[in-house]
Amino acid sequence: MDCKTARLLLAFRRPWGTELEESEAEALKRHLAECPECGAQARADEHLGRAVRAVAVPEGLRDRIFKQLEIERDRQARPRRLWWAGGLTAAAAVLLALWFGWQNRSHPRVEVEQVAYDVFQQIANPLPGTVEEWFQGQGVHTVAPRDFNYALLRFYGLEDFEGKRVPMLLFTQGKDQARVYILSQTEFNLKDALANPQGGSGGCKVDIRPCPTDPRLVYLIVYTTDSLDTFL
């Protein structure tokens, strides 16, 4: 057996190849024992195979790949099996490559230093204009309340509110806090709330104030103190 034939037959000795006849297997074994180059390639294939098999794959993916390989092999005439082995091996490699690519895309890398920098930039020396620019960068036009003490601002961002993503500003003073939700009358029915702008429950009070510069916006303020003056 020459080297070219031996290297073709190596494809059938891999984990998914099962079509080597006994005489072919014996001839290949003798050649690998006698030829240093082909023997080295066979050992490299075995090492790579063990490494690939050690990688966890999604449930059922391995069976789907093997099933597809069997279907394709059955469709072809026996004399063409070597040609198809290379193509099917490549197809399996493509499927695995796609899976590894999906894994990388579905698990974004967390840059710890970048996260810390972004948060610091967000809360360092906050002003209403700075807050509005940040929301604008998120694709949200809003107007931050002007009468709050922004030295007490600890966080702002988009939060879920009644099924919508809305701007929210968090002001704190010791253990007390005030959350300001900026709601749009184009997204919420606020008629009844504006008619009864104050309320409270469970140790929290609620004030609802219209935005003085944009009639579409309303500030819904939830706070834990007796008066909002603590945060103004």
Phi, psi and omega in degrees: 000133179271171184295321182299313179295319181298319182288330174293318182290340178301329180300330182274355178263356180284170188305327183265359181260129185224015190258007179290129174284163185300319181293321178295318181298319180293318179296319179296318180299318179295318181296317181296328179287331184266332186257114181299320184293311180294323177297320179295320179296319179298318179293323178295319178299318180296319179296315179296320180299318179296321180294317180295318181292339179282345181280130179292136180239157180303148181303127177089347183295316181300316181295322180295320179295312181297321180297318179294321178298318179296319179299315182294321180295320181295334182282345185258152176290150183302320181299340183260014186296325182294318180297317181290330181301316179296317181294319181289325175298318177297320179297318178297320179296321179296316179300317179294321179297320178296321180295315178298321178296319178296320178301317181293320181289325185277353178235080182298145181283136180263118176263101187300314182296322180293321178298314180298318180295317182297318180294318179298315179299328183289324187253353181287125178048057185287142176223157179307319180295322178297318179298315181296321178296321179297314179296324178300322177295339176269005179084019182238120175271126180209173177233116180286144179296138184269342189266007178268156176275105186285354171290343179263001181287125182249338182196149168209149182178189178264130180231156176286131178216110181051043176083004179239153173267116185233155175294140178220134177243134180247120175250138180228148174218101187065232179272353181272154180211160174224127177253127180248111175263128180260109186253147178254134179289352173279345180247338183231148173272103187250012184301309181293323181296320180290333178286335177231077193285356181230147178190187180181157178191143174061034179086002177243148175246157182229131171239142176238123184230134175288148176288127184290340184250350179219105185295347179279342187256147178225140176262118173258115189247122177248122186220161187253359181262171178290330183220150177288349182303334179302330186251006183257000000 
